[in-house]
Amino acid sequence: MPDNGVSEPGAVRRLGPLAGIALPTRVEVEGEVGILLNVAPAPSIVMVEARRGAAAEMAQRIAGRFGHLPDPGRWVGEAVLVLHSAPDSLVCFAEDRPDDDLAKELRALLGETASVVDNSHGRAVIRLTGPKACDLLAFGTAIDLAPEVFPVGAGAATLLGHIAVTLILRDESPETGPVFEIVVARAFAESLWDWLIGRARRFGYEVTESAG
């Protein structure tokens, strides 16, 4: 097996389907770069859905572990991010966790109140930031990304360039602009990457190396 710089065992680093494609690149427009892209090793991604009649108990257990159940379309958490993605449904993310570790934690927490499915190896995560990030996304999504509508802490399932994704706003600052994470099925990751690069060219863009 070729050496890809990833150590196993230990915290699992899934480079995903864009390894070897999302290579460090810088393309300026009039000396400026408006978009920064990064394909970090994918976190653990676990889908949670309440069983019939058990939504209230599931919500209570989530609140006990994470402080509260986020409102629909919002997320909470730090080491583990919990997104309320749909009625009685959650998507949970964590970085630097061994295979199936997050799923095991959630199964132990939720018991028979919910079904828990580990989708970590079925997804890729693209990080998008920069002062023109919202302008780029506006080409492909109907979501209103105005700060008062889609603030830090927001997340939603949407189409981006006709590809189904989960879009999360992780952070925002005057220095970096908004910091989005785009979660996409592995089978569509390369198509989404091509779509993003195609739109990023008009703003200038830089692809940075994956952390870890």
Accessible surface in RSA format (square Angstrom, percent):
REM  Atomic radii and reference values for relative SASA: ProtOr
REM  Chains: A
REM  Algorithm: Lee & Richards
REM  Probe-radius: 1.40
REM  Slices: 20
REM RES _ NUM      All-atoms   Total-Side   Main-Chain    Non-polar    All polar
REM                ABS   REL    ABS   REL    ABS   REL    ABS   REL    ABS   REL
RES MET A   1   226.20 117.1 142.27  94.2  83.93 199.8 113.21  96.3 112.99 149.7
RES PRO A   2   117.70  85.8 100.14  91.3  17.56  63.8 112.13  92.6   5.57  34.6
RES ASP A   3   137.28  96.2  98.12  97.7  39.16  92.6  45.84 107.9  91.45  91.2
RES ASN A   4    94.22  65.0  67.30  65.0  26.93  64.8  32.80  79.0  61.42  59.4
RES GLY A   5    66.33  81.8   0.00   N/A  66.33  81.8  37.93 104.1  28.39  63.6
RES VAL A   6    29.25  19.2   7.88   7.1  21.37  51.5  10.00   8.7  19.25  52.2
RES SER A   7    85.35  72.1  74.74  99.7  10.61  24.4  52.33 111.4  33.02  46.3
RES GLU A   8   115.66  66.4  84.37  63.8  31.29  74.5  38.74  74.9  76.92  62.8
RES PRO A   9   126.73  92.4 111.63 101.8  15.11  54.9 119.26  98.5   7.48  46.5
RES GLY A  10    48.47  59.8   0.00   N/A  48.47  59.8  39.14 107.4   9.32  20.9
RES ALA A  11    36.32  33.4  21.44  33.1  14.88  33.8  21.52  30.3  14.80  39.2
RES VAL A  12    18.72  12.3  12.69  11.5   6.02  14.5  13.53  11.8   5.18  14.1
RES ARG A  13    72.23  30.3  67.69  34.5   4.54  10.8   6.23   8.5  66.00  40.0
RES ARG A  14    19.56   8.2  14.05   7.2   5.50  13.1  17.05  23.3   2.51   1.5
RES LEU A  15    47.38  26.4  38.22  27.3   9.16  23.0  38.54  27.1   8.84  23.8
RES GLY A  16    19.95  24.6   0.00   N/A  19.95  24.6   3.36   9.2  16.59  37.2
RES PRO A  17    39.18  28.6  17.87  16.3  21.31  77.5  27.58  22.8  11.61  72.1
RES LEU A  18     1.55   0.9   0.05   0.0   1.51   3.8   0.43   0.3   1.13   3.0
RES ALA A  19    58.32  53.6  28.61  44.1  29.71  67.6  39.96  56.3  18.36  48.6
RES GLY A  20    59.31  73.1   0.00   N/A  59.31  73.1  29.57  81.2  29.74  66.6
RES ILE A  21    68.37  38.9  49.16  36.6  19.21  46.3  52.78  38.0  15.59  42.3
RES ALA A  22    17.92  16.5   2.17   3.4  15.74  35.8   2.43   3.4  15.49  41.0
RES LEU A  23   101.81  56.7  99.22  71.0   2.59   6.5  99.22  69.7   2.59   7.0
RES PRO A  24    77.49  56.5  54.38  49.6  23.11  84.0  55.02  45.4  22.47 139.6
RES THR A  25    57.44  40.9  47.24  47.9  10.20  24.3  38.68  52.0  18.77  28.4
RES ARG A  26   128.17  53.8  98.23  50.1  29.93  71.3  46.16  63.1  82.01  49.7
RES VAL A  27    55.62  36.6  52.19  47.2   3.43   8.3  55.62  48.3   0.00   0.0
RES GLU A  28    88.51  50.8  61.57  46.6  26.94  64.2  18.03  34.9  70.48  57.5
RES VAL A  29    53.94  35.5  48.53  43.9   5.41  13.0  51.47  44.7   2.47   6.7
RES GLU A  30   170.41  97.8 127.17  96.2  43.24 103.0  58.93 114.0 111.49  91.0
RES GLY A  31    51.03  62.9   0.00   N/A  51.03  62.9  24.89  68.3  26.14  58.5
RES GLU A  32   118.30  67.9 117.23  88.7   1.06   2.5  42.18  81.6  76.12  62.1
RES VAL A  33    27.49  18.1   7.09   6.4  20.41  49.2   7.12   6.2  20.37  55.3
RES GLY A  34     5.01   6.2   0.00   N/A   5.01   6.2   4.96  13.6   0.05   0.1
RES ILE A  35     0.01   0.0   0.00   0.0   0.01   0.0   0.00   0.0   0.01   0.0
RES LEU A  36    62.71  34.9  62.30  44.6   0.42   1.0  62.45  43.9   0.26   0.7
RES LEU A  37     1.11   0.6   0.00   0.0   1.11   2.8   0.90   0.6   0.21   0.6
RES ASN A  38    21.85  15.1  21.85  21.1   0.00   0.0  15.12  36.4   6.73   6.5
RES VAL A  39    10.68   7.0   7.47   6.8   3.21   7.7   7.47   6.5   3.21   8.7
RES ALA A  40     5.14   4.7   3.71   5.7   1.43   3.3   3.89   5.5   1.25   3.3
RES PRO A  41    13.89  10.1   7.19   6.6   6.70  24.3   7.28   6.0   6.61  41.1
RES ALA A  42     6.46   5.9   2.93   4.5   3.53   8.0   2.93   4.1   3.53   9.4
RES PRO A  43     9.27   6.8   6.27   5.7   3.00  10.9   9.27   7.7   0.00   0.0
RES SER A  44     3.92   3.3   2.87   3.8   1.05   2.4   1.48   3.1   2.44   3.4
RES ILE A  45     1.11   0.6   1.11   0.8   0.00   0.0   1.11   0.8   0.00   0.0
RES VAL A  46     0.05   0.0   0.05   0.0   0.00   0.0   0.05   0.0   0.00   0.0
RES MET A  47    63.14  32.7  62.11  41.1   1.03   2.4  61.35  52.2   1.79   2.4
RES VAL A  48     2.20   1.4   0.00   0.0   2.20   5.3   0.34   0.3   1.87   5.1
RES GLU A  49   100.41  57.6  99.41  75.2   1.00   2.4  16.27  31.5  84.14  68.7
RES ALA A  50    14.83  13.6   1.01   1.6  13.82  31.4   1.01   1.4  13.82  36.6
RES ARG A  51   111.59  46.9 102.53  52.3   9.06  21.6  37.83  51.7  73.76  44.7
RES ARG A  52   245.00 102.9 205.15 104.6  39.85  94.9  91.29 124.8 153.71  93.2
RES GLY A  53    85.08 104.9   0.00   N/A  85.08 104.9  41.72 114.5  43.36  97.1
RES ALA A  54    19.35  17.8  15.70  24.2   3.65   8.3  19.35  27.3   0.00   0.0
RES ALA A  55    31.74  29.2  28.84  44.5   2.90   6.6  29.01  40.9   2.73   7.2
RES ALA A  56    85.12  78.3  68.66 106.0  16.46  37.4  77.46 109.1   7.66  20.3
RES GLU A  57    68.43  39.3  64.66  48.9   3.77   9.0  29.01  56.1  39.42  32.2
RES MET A  58     3.98   2.1   3.98   2.6   0.00   0.0   3.98   3.4   0.00   0.0
RES ALA A  59    24.11  22.2  23.29  35.9   0.82   1.9  23.53  33.1   0.58   1.5
RES GLN A  60   123.48  69.0 113.91  83.2   9.57  22.8  41.46  88.2  82.02  62.2
RES ARG A  61    83.14  34.9  76.23  38.9   6.91  16.5  23.32  31.9  59.82  36.3
RES ILE A  62     0.00   0.0   0.00   0.0   0.00   0.0   0.00   0.0   0.00   0.0
RES ALA A  63    32.09  29.5  27.58  42.6   4.51  10.2  27.71  39.0   4.38  11.6
RES GLY A  64    71.04  87.6   0.00   N/A  71.04  87.6  39.02 107.1  32.02  71.7
RES ARG A  65   108.35  45.5  85.44  43.6  22.91  54.5  34.13  46.6  74.22  45.0
RES PHE A  66    27.63  13.8   5.37   3.3  22.27  57.9  12.62   7.7  15.01  43.0
RES GLY A  67    62.88  77.5   0.00   N/A  62.88  77.5  35.14  96.4  27.74  62.1
RES HIS A  68   100.06  54.7  99.97  69.5   0.09   0.2  71.14  73.3  28.92  33.7
RES LEU A  69    50.41  28.1  36.06  25.8  14.36  36.1  36.06  25.3  14.36  38.6
RES PRO A  70     2.74   2.0   0.37   0.3   2.37   8.6   1.40   1.2   1.34   8.3
RES ASP A  71    99.96  70.0  95.55  95.1   4.41  10.4  16.34  38.5  83.61  83.4
RES PRO A  72    97.69  71.2  82.03  74.8  15.66  56.9  82.46  68.1  15.23  94.7
RES GLY A  73    23.07  28.4   0.00   N/A  23.07  28.4  20.05  55.0   3.02   6.8
RES ARG A  74    82.96  34.8  82.96  42.3   0.00   0.0  26.06  35.6  56.90  34.5
RES TRP A  75    38.56  15.5  28.31  13.7  10.24  24.0  28.31  15.1  10.24  16.6
RES VAL A  76    20.18  13.3  16.08  14.6   4.10   9.9  20.18  17.5   0.00   0.0
RES GLY A  77    29.58  36.5   0.00   N/A  29.58  36.5  13.32  36.6  16.25  36.4
RES GLU A  78   165.00  94.7 139.40 105.5  25.60  60.9  59.50 115.1 105.50  86.1
RES ALA A  79    86.34  79.4  62.43  96.3  23.91  54.4  75.35 106.1  10.99  29.1
RES VAL A  80     4.94   3.2   1.63   1.5   3.31   8.0   1.63   1.4   3.31   9.0
RES LEU A  81     2.91   1.6   2.58   1.8   0.32   0.8   2.58   1.8   0.32   0.9
RES VAL A  82     0.00   0.0   0.00   0.0   0.00   0.0   0.00   0.0   0.00   0.0
RES LEU A  83     0.39   0.2   0.39   0.3   0.00   0.0   0.39   0.3   0.00   0.0
RES HIS A  84    17.69   9.7  17.55  12.2   0.14   0.4  14.38  14.8   3.32   3.9
RES SER A  85    40.35  34.1  16.53  22.1  23.82  54.9  13.07  27.8  27.28  38.2
RES ALA A  86    42.65  39.2  37.32  57.6   5.33  12.1  42.62  60.0   0.03   0.1
RES PRO A  87   117.73  85.8 101.59  92.6  16.14  58.7 106.85  88.2  10.88  67.6
RES ASP A  88    71.03  49.8  65.55  65.2   5.48  13.0  10.27  24.2  60.76  60.6
RES SER A  89    22.32  18.9  22.28  29.7   0.03   0.1  11.85  25.2  10.46  14.7
RES LEU A  90     2.15   1.2   0.63   0.4   1.52   3.8   0.63   0.4   1.52   4.1
RES VAL A  91     8.29   5.5   8.29   7.5   0.00   0.0   8.29   7.2   0.00   0.0
RES CYS A  92     0.00   0.0   0.00   0.0   0.00   0.0   0.00   0.0   0.00   0.0
RES PHE A  93     8.76   4.4   7.79   4.8   0.97   2.5   7.81   4.7   0.95   2.7
RES ALA A  94     3.67   3.4   0.28   0.4   3.39   7.7   3.65   5.1   0.02   0.0
RES GLU A  95    83.09  47.7  69.29  52.4  13.80  32.9  30.75  59.5  52.34  42.7
RES ASP A  96    77.96  54.6  58.39  58.1  19.57  46.3  18.97  44.6  58.99  58.8
RES ARG A  97    47.21  19.8  45.20  23.0   2.01   4.8  23.09  31.6  24.12  14.6
RES PRO A  98    63.51  46.3  63.51  57.9   0.00   0.0  63.51  52.4   0.00   0.0
RES ASP A  99    74.61  52.3  60.06  59.8  14.55  34.4  29.23  68.8  45.37  45.3
RES ASP A 100    48.33  33.9  44.02  43.8   4.31  10.2  21.20  49.9  27.13  27.1
RES ASP A 101    52.15  36.5  49.45  49.2   2.69   6.4   3.46   8.1  48.69  48.6
RES LEU A 102     0.43   0.2   0.35   0.2   0.08   0.2   0.35   0.2   0.08   0.2
RES ALA A 103     0.07   0.1   0.00   0.0   0.07   0.2   0.00   0.0   0.07   0.2
RES LYS A 104   126.09  61.5 119.81  73.5   6.28  15.0  67.37  60.6  58.72  62.6
RES GLU A 105    48.27  27.7  38.24  28.9  10.03  23.9  37.16  71.9  11.12   9.1
RES LEU A 106     0.00   0.0   0.00   0.0   0.00   0.0   0.00   0.0   0.00   0.0
RES ARG A 107   102.66  43.1  95.87  48.9   6.78  16.2  53.63  73.3  49.03  29.7
RES ALA A 108    89.62  82.4  51.56  79.6  38.06  86.6  64.46  90.8  25.16  66.6
RES LEU A 109    46.69  26.0  34.10  24.4  12.59  31.7  41.29  29.0   5.40  14.5
RES LEU A 110     0.00   0.0   0.00   0.0   0.00   0.0   0.00   0.0   0.00   0.0
RES GLY A 111    35.08  43.3   0.00   N/A  35.08  43.3  25.88  71.0   9.20  20.6
RES GLU A 112   144.15  82.8 134.06 101.4  10.09  24.0  67.56 130.7  76.59  62.5
RES THR A 113     9.94   7.1   9.36   9.5   0.58   1.4   9.94  13.4   0.00   0.0
RES ALA A 114     2.91   2.7   0.00   0.0   2.91   6.6   0.00   0.0   2.91   7.7
RES SER A 115    38.49  32.5  37.14  49.6   1.35   3.1  24.66  52.5  13.84  19.4
RES VAL A 116    16.69  11.0   1.66   1.5  15.03  36.2   1.66   1.4  15.03  40.8
RES VAL A 117    81.10  53.4  79.42  71.9   1.68   4.0  81.10  70.5   0.00   0.0
RES ASP A 118    47.25  33.1  22.99  22.9  24.26  57.4  15.66  36.9  31.59  31.5
RES ASN A 119    35.59  24.5  32.57  31.5   3.02   7.3   3.07   7.4  32.53  31.4
RES SER A 120     3.48   2.9   2.58   3.4   0.90   2.1   1.75   3.7   1.73   2.4
RES HIS A 121   102.88  56.2  94.28  65.5   8.60  22.0  76.70  79.0  26.18  30.5
RES GLY A 122    29.68  36.6   0.00   N/A  29.68  36.6  24.73  67.9   4.94  11.1
RES ARG A 123    65.02  27.3  64.09  32.7   0.93   2.2   1.00   1.4  64.01  38.8
RES ALA A 124     2.37   2.2   1.26   1.9   1.11   2.5   2.37   3.3   0.00   0.0
RES VAL A 125     3.71   2.4   2.84   2.6   0.87   2.1   2.84   2.5   0.87   2.4
RES ILE A 126     0.00   0.0   0.00   0.0   0.00   0.0   0.00   0.0   0.00   0.0
RES ARG A 127    59.17  24.8  58.14  29.6   1.03   2.4  22.56  30.8  36.61  22.2
RES LEU A 128     0.07   0.0   0.00   0.0   0.07   0.2   0.00   0.0   0.07   0.2
RES THR A 129    24.08  17.1  24.08  24.4   0.00   0.0  24.08  32.3   0.00   0.0
RES GLY A 130     0.79   1.0   0.00   N/A   0.79   1.0   0.79   2.2   0.00   0.0
RES PRO A 131    97.92  71.4  72.80  66.4  25.12  91.3  77.01  63.6  20.91 129.9
RES LYS A 132    89.45  43.6  89.45  54.9   0.00   0.0  36.31  32.7  53.14  56.6
RES ALA A 133     0.00   0.0   0.00   0.0   0.00   0.0   0.00   0.0   0.00   0.0
RES CYS A 134    43.82  33.1  41.69  46.5   2.13   5.0  26.18  66.3  17.64  19.0
RES ASP A 135    67.78  47.5  61.44  61.2   6.33  15.0  11.37  26.8  56.41  56.3
RES LEU A 136     0.00   0.0   0.00   0.0   0.00   0.0   0.00   0.0   0.00   0.0
RES LEU A 137     0.00   0.0   0.00   0.0   0.00   0.0   0.00   0.0   0.00   0.0
RES ALA A 138    70.94  65.2  46.48  71.7  24.46  55.6  49.72  70.0  21.23  56.2
RES PHE A 139   102.97  51.5  67.27  41.7  35.70  92.9  72.42  43.9  30.54  87.4
RES GLY A 140    19.13  23.6   0.00   N/A  19.13  23.6   8.69  23.9  10.43  23.4
RES THR A 141    15.61  11.1   0.03   0.0  15.58  37.1   3.65   4.9  11.96  18.1
RES ALA A 142   109.09 100.3  68.78 106.1  40.30  91.7  79.79 112.4  29.30  77.6
RES ILE A 143    42.18  24.0  25.81  19.2  16.37  39.4  32.24  23.2   9.94  27.0
RES ASP A 144    81.49  57.1  69.06  68.7  12.44  29.4  34.20  80.5  47.30  47.2
RES LEU A 145    23.12  12.9   9.64   6.9  13.47  33.9  10.54   7.4  12.58  33.9
RES ALA A 146    31.19  28.7  21.16  32.7  10.03  22.8  27.92  39.3   3.27   8.7
RES PRO A 147    88.91  64.8  82.82  75.5   6.09  22.1  84.87  70.1   4.03  25.1
RES GLU A 148   144.94  83.2 105.82  80.1  39.12  93.2  68.03 131.6  76.91  62.8
RES VAL A 149    71.12  46.8  60.17  54.5  10.95  26.4  64.22  55.8   6.90  18.7
RES PHE A 150    10.72   5.4  10.00   6.2   0.73   1.9  10.00   6.1   0.73   2.1
RES PRO A 151    44.66  32.5  42.22  38.5   2.43   8.8  44.66  36.9   0.00   0.0
RES VAL A 152    71.20  46.9  50.21  45.5  20.99  50.6  50.21  43.6  20.99  56.9
RES GLY A 153    11.56  14.2   0.00   N/A  11.56  14.2  11.35  31.1   0.20   0.5
RES ALA A 154     0.00   0.0   0.00   0.0   0.00   0.0   0.00   0.0   0.00   0.0
RES GLY A 155     1.31   1.6   0.00   N/A   1.31   1.6   0.00   0.0   1.31   2.9
RES ALA A 156    28.32  26.0  23.70  36.6   4.62  10.5  28.32  39.9   0.00   0.0
RES ALA A 157    77.37  71.1  51.80  79.9  25.56  58.1  52.14  73.4  25.23  66.8
RES THR A 158    23.47  16.7   8.79   8.9  14.68  35.0  13.54  18.2   9.93  15.0
RES LEU A 159   102.49  57.1  98.84  70.7   3.66   9.2  98.84  69.4   3.66   9.8
RES LEU A 160     1.47   0.8   1.47   1.0   0.00   0.0   1.47   1.0   0.00   0.0
RES GLY A 161    14.64  18.1   0.00   N/A  14.64  18.1   5.47  15.0   9.17  20.5
RES HIS A 162   173.20  94.7 146.68 102.0  26.52  67.8  98.72 101.7  74.48  86.7
RES ILE A 163    19.46  11.1  16.58  12.4   2.88   6.9  19.46  14.0   0.00   0.0
RES ALA A 164    71.45  65.7  59.67  92.1  11.78  26.8  59.90  84.4  11.55  30.6
RES VAL A 165     7.91   5.2   0.15   0.1   7.76  18.7   4.83   4.2   3.08   8.4
RES THR A 166    25.91  18.4  25.54  25.9   0.37   0.9   1.83   2.5  24.08  36.4
RES LEU A 167     0.76   0.4   0.76   0.5   0.00   0.0   0.76   0.5   0.00   0.0
RES ILE A 168     0.74   0.4   0.74   0.6   0.00   0.0   0.74   0.5   0.00   0.0
RES LEU A 169     4.93   2.7   4.93   3.5   0.00   0.0   4.93   3.5   0.00   0.0
RES ARG A 170    72.40  30.4  61.72  31.5  10.68  25.4  10.30  14.1  62.10  37.6
RES ASP A 171    78.35  54.9  78.35  78.0   0.00   0.0  13.24  31.2  65.11  64.9
RES GLU A 172    77.69  44.6  56.65  42.9  21.04  50.1  18.97  36.7  58.72  47.9
RES SER A 173    32.27  27.3  25.99  34.7   6.28  14.5  27.95  59.5   4.32   6.0
RES PRO A 174   135.69  98.9  93.80  85.5  41.90 152.3 106.89  88.3  28.80 179.0
RES GLU A 175   147.36  84.6 109.59  82.9  37.77  89.9  67.75 131.1  79.61  65.0
RES THR A 176    62.94  44.8  57.21  58.0   5.73  13.7  59.47  79.9   3.47   5.3
RES GLY A 177    12.26  15.1   0.00   N/A  12.26  15.1  10.87  29.8   1.38   3.1
RES PRO A 178    11.42   8.3  11.42  10.4   0.00   0.0  11.42   9.4   0.00   0.0
RES VAL A 179    37.70  24.8  37.70  34.1   0.00   0.0  37.70  32.8   0.00   0.0
RES PHE A 180     1.61   0.8   1.61   1.0   0.00   0.0   1.61   1.0   0.00   0.0
RES GLU A 181    12.00   6.9  12.00   9.1   0.00   0.0   0.08   0.2  11.92   9.7
RES ILE A 182     0.00   0.0   0.00   0.0   0.00   0.0   0.00   0.0   0.00   0.0
RES VAL A 183     8.02   5.3   5.44   4.9   2.59   6.2   5.44   4.7   2.59   7.0
RES VAL A 184     1.34   0.9   0.08   0.1   1.25   3.0   1.34   1.2   0.00   0.0
RES ALA A 185    31.57  29.0  29.17  45.0   2.40   5.5  29.17  41.1   2.40   6.4
RES ARG A 186    91.12  38.3  83.94  42.8   7.18  17.1  19.95  27.3  71.16  43.1
RES ALA A 187    92.36  84.9  51.15  78.9  41.22  93.8  64.12  90.3  28.24  74.8
RES PHE A 188   110.52  55.3 110.52  68.5   0.00   0.0 110.52  67.0   0.00   0.0
RES ALA A 189     0.00   0.0   0.00   0.0   0.00   0.0   0.00   0.0   0.00   0.0
RES GLU A 190    91.11  52.3  90.44  68.4   0.67   1.6  22.32  43.2  68.79  56.2
RES SER A 191    62.13  52.5  53.30  71.1   8.83  20.3  19.97  42.5  42.16  59.1
RES LEU A 192     0.00   0.0   0.00   0.0   0.00   0.0   0.00   0.0   0.00   0.0
RES TRP A 193    11.66   4.7  11.66   5.6   0.00   0.0   3.53   1.9   8.13  13.2
RES ASP A 194    85.65  60.0  75.11  74.8  10.54  24.9  28.81  67.8  56.84  56.7
RES TRP A 195    29.45  11.8  25.17  12.2   4.28  10.0  23.14  12.3   6.30  10.2
RES LEU A 196     0.00   0.0   0.00   0.0   0.00   0.0   0.00   0.0   0.00   0.0
RES ILE A 197    18.51  10.5  18.51  13.8   0.00   0.0  18.51  13.3   0.00   0.0
RES GLY A 198    27.33  33.7   0.00   N/A  27.33  33.7  13.50  37.0  13.84  31.0
RES ARG A 199    80.53  33.8  80.53  41.1   0.00   0.0   2.53   3.5  78.01  47.3
RES ALA A 200     0.00   0.0   0.00   0.0   0.00   0.0   0.00   0.0   0.00   0.0
RES ARG A 201   137.02  57.5 130.87  66.7   6.15  14.6  47.72  65.2  89.30  54.1
RES ARG A 202   138.88  58.3 111.27  56.7  27.61  65.7  46.09  63.0  92.79  56.2
RES PHE A 203    36.05  18.0  25.35  15.7  10.70  27.8  29.92  18.1   6.13  17.5
RES GLY A 204     0.00   0.0   0.00   N/A   0.00   0.0   0.00   0.0   0.00   0.0
RES TYR A 205    14.36   6.7  14.36   8.2   0.00   0.0   0.77   0.6  13.60  16.8
RES GLU A 206    45.83  26.3  45.83  34.7   0.00   0.0   0.95   1.8  44.88  36.6
RES VAL A 207     5.17   3.4   3.12   2.8   2.04   4.9   3.12   2.7   2.04   5.5
RES THR A 208    54.97  39.1  49.91  50.6   5.06  12.1  43.31  58.2  11.66  17.6
RES GLU A 209   131.52  75.5 114.02  86.3  17.50  41.7  36.38  70.4  95.13  77.7
RES SER A 210    47.74  40.3  24.28  32.4  23.46  54.0  10.49  22.3  37.25  52.2
RES ALA A 211    64.79  59.6  54.11  83.5  10.67  24.3  63.95  90.1   0.83   2.2
RES GLY A 212    75.28  92.8   0.00   N/A  75.28  92.8  44.19 121.3  31.10  69.6
END  Absolute sums over single chains surface
CHAIN  1 A    10609.4       8089.5       2519.9       5879.4       4730.0
END  Absolute sums over all chains
TOTAL         10609.4       8089.5       2519.9       5879.4       4730.0
